[in-house]
Amino acid sequence: MTIVPERQAWRPENIVGRRVVLRRHRADNLGAFLRWYSNPQIAHLTRYQQAPLSTEEVRRFFYSRVMGSDFLAMAIHIRDTERLIGTCAFSQLDGDNGSTLFHITIGEPDAWGQGYGTEAAELMLAHAFTRLALHRVALTVFAFNERAIRSYEKCGFVVEGRAREAIFRDGRFWDEIHMSVLASEWQERNRRL
Ligand SMILES: CC(C)(COP(=O)(O)OP(=O)(O)OC[C@H]1O[C@@H](n2cnc3c(N)ncnc32)[C@H](O)[C@@H]1OP(=O)(O)O)[C@@H](O)C(=O)NCCC(=O)NCCS
């Protein structure tokens, strides 16, 4: 298959960082997805439902979204070893308004808390605001997911609102926090850094 240059720029083969490299997903990453999304800890942090996705749901998600064309999904690899540790994506890419929604899951729990997810998010933001020339990147996160919130703040996301008590987890209700970064904020931050 020939990939036209514009499409290649939109969905690059690789985005290379200091400690991680983002690569286009391959069909054989499905095995890792099946493992990650059957983990109750991942479901706890990322899903409204308590139960992990079923095998069939993971397959459907993988083929229709991750490998599909209206989702810009990239695999997260540790650069030195090539180990596949997670996935990140833009969904709802809206060309008319220059906006998108960001998602990230480091699927390997032993790779949490080492800065890999934060670097991957920074690489995706750079891609969004340079190559894709977007205006706004948004996300949602559960209020109990402190590591994710801290990671997003480190990348420049700011809280713009909350869906109050939208999720019941561990015996109580929690807010779903809405965060975003605008291109102007990202550029200003980059200038300062
Ligand atoms: C959320 C996620 C992408 C963050 O990536 P990461 O590489 O693990 O994050 P980092 O190592 O950069 O840590 C981010 C910050 O959280 C802090 N942190 C680490 N573990 C923490 C914990 N258990 N509780 C609170 N903060 C924590 C870190 O200290 C760091 O802040 P600092 O640099 O000021 O010290 C990753 O952990 C992940 O995918 N988790 C599982 C799925 C998930 O939660 N996805 C997000 C759904 S919205």
The ligand as a Tripos MOL2 file, in Angstrom:
@<TRIPOS>MOLECULE
LIG
   48    50     1     0     0
SMALL
NO_CHARGES

@<TRIPOS>ATOM
      1 C1         -1.1780    7.8450   33.9050 C.3       1 LIG1
      2 C2          0.1490    7.4740   33.2330 C.3       1 LIG1
      3 C3          0.0580    7.7350   31.7320 C.3       1 LIG1
      4 C4          1.2520    8.4080   33.8310 C.3       1 LIG1
      5 O1          2.4720    8.0760   33.2340 O.3       1 LIG1
      6 P1          3.7310    7.7310   34.1500 P.3       1 LIG1
      7 O2          4.9020    7.6430   33.2650 O.co2     1 LIG1
      8 O3          3.3990    6.5670   35.0150 O.co2     1 LIG1
      9 O4          3.8200    9.0630   35.0590 O.3       1 LIG1
     10 P2          5.1140    9.6680   35.7320 P.3       1 LIG1
     11 O5          6.0740    8.5940   36.1260 O.co2     1 LIG1
     12 O6          5.6480   10.7600   34.8650 O.co2     1 LIG1
     13 O7          4.5050   10.2900   37.0410 O.3       1 LIG1
     14 C5          3.7280   11.4630   36.9860 C.3       1 LIG1
     15 C6          3.7100   12.1100   38.3430 C.3       1 LIG1
     16 O8          2.8830   11.3560   39.2100 O.3       1 LIG1
     17 C7          3.5930   11.0920   40.3990 C.3       1 LIG1
     18 N1          3.1930    9.7540   40.8460 N.ar      1 LIG1
     19 C8          3.7400    8.5800   40.5590 C.ar      1 LIG1
     20 N2          3.0540    7.5830   41.1560 N.ar      1 LIG1
     21 C9          2.0680    8.1730   41.8400 C.ar      1 LIG1
     22 C10         1.0260    7.6970   42.6760 C.ar      1 LIG1
     23 N3          0.8540    6.3910   42.8950 N.pl3     1 LIG1
     24 N4          0.1700    8.5920   43.2110 N.ar      1 LIG1
     25 C11         0.3190    9.9140   42.9920 C.ar      1 LIG1
     26 N5          1.2820   10.4340   42.1910 N.ar      1 LIG1
     27 C12         2.1550    9.5640   41.6460 C.ar      1 LIG1
     28 C13         5.0480   11.1020   40.0100 C.3       1 LIG1
     29 O9          5.8540   11.3540   41.1560 O.3       1 LIG1
     30 C14         5.0730   12.2140   38.9920 C.3       1 LIG1
     31 O10         5.0960   13.4930   39.5920 O.3       1 LIG1
     32 P3          6.4830   14.2610   39.9070 P.3       1 LIG1
     33 O11         7.3200   14.1740   38.6830 O.co2     1 LIG1
     34 O12         6.0380   15.6240   40.2800 O.co2     1 LIG1
     35 O13         7.1120   13.5090   41.0310 O.co2     1 LIG1
     36 C15         0.5150    5.9740   33.4930 C.3       1 LIG1
     37 O14         0.8470    5.8040   34.8610 O.3       1 LIG1
     38 C16        -0.6190    5.0270   33.1300 C.2       1 LIG1
     39 O15        -0.8710    4.7890   31.9620 O.2       1 LIG1
     40 N6         -1.3070    4.4780   34.1360 N.am      1 LIG1
     41 C17        -2.3330    3.4420   33.9550 C.3       1 LIG1
     42 C18        -3.5280    3.8420   33.0810 C.3       1 LIG1
     43 C19        -4.0370    5.2340   33.3620 C.2       1 LIG1
     44 O16        -4.2310    5.6390   34.4800 O.2       1 LIG1
     45 N7         -4.2770    5.9740   32.2650 N.am      1 LIG1
     46 C20        -4.8070    7.3210   32.3350 C.3       1 LIG1
     47 C21        -6.2790    7.3010   32.2630 C.3       1 LIG1
     48 S1         -6.9530    8.9550   32.2510 S.3       1 LIG1
@<TRIPOS>BOND
     1     1     2 1
     2     2     3 1
     3     2     4 1
     4     2    36 1
     5     4     5 1
     6     5     6 1
     7     6     7 2
     8     6     8 1
     9     6     9 1
    10     9    10 1
    11    10    11 2
    12    10    12 1
    13    10    13 1
    14    13    14 1
    15    14    15 1
    16    15    16 1
    17    15    30 1
    18    16    17 1
    19    17    18 1
    20    17    28 1
    21    18    19 ar
    22    18    27 ar
    23    19    20 ar
    24    20    21 ar
    25    21    22 ar
    26    21    27 ar
    27    22    23 1
    28    22    24 ar
    29    24    25 ar
    30    25    26 ar
    31    26    27 ar
    32    28    29 1
    33    28    30 1
    34    30    31 1
    35    31    32 1
    36    32    33 2
    37    32    34 1
    38    32    35 1
    39    36    37 1
    40    36    38 1
    41    38    39 2
    42    38    40 1
    43    40    41 1
    44    41    42 1
    45    42    43 1
    46    43    44 2
    47    43    45 1
    48    45    46 1
    49    46    47 1
    50    47    48 1
@<TRIPOS>SUBSTRUCTURE
     1 LIG1         1 GROUP 0 **** ****
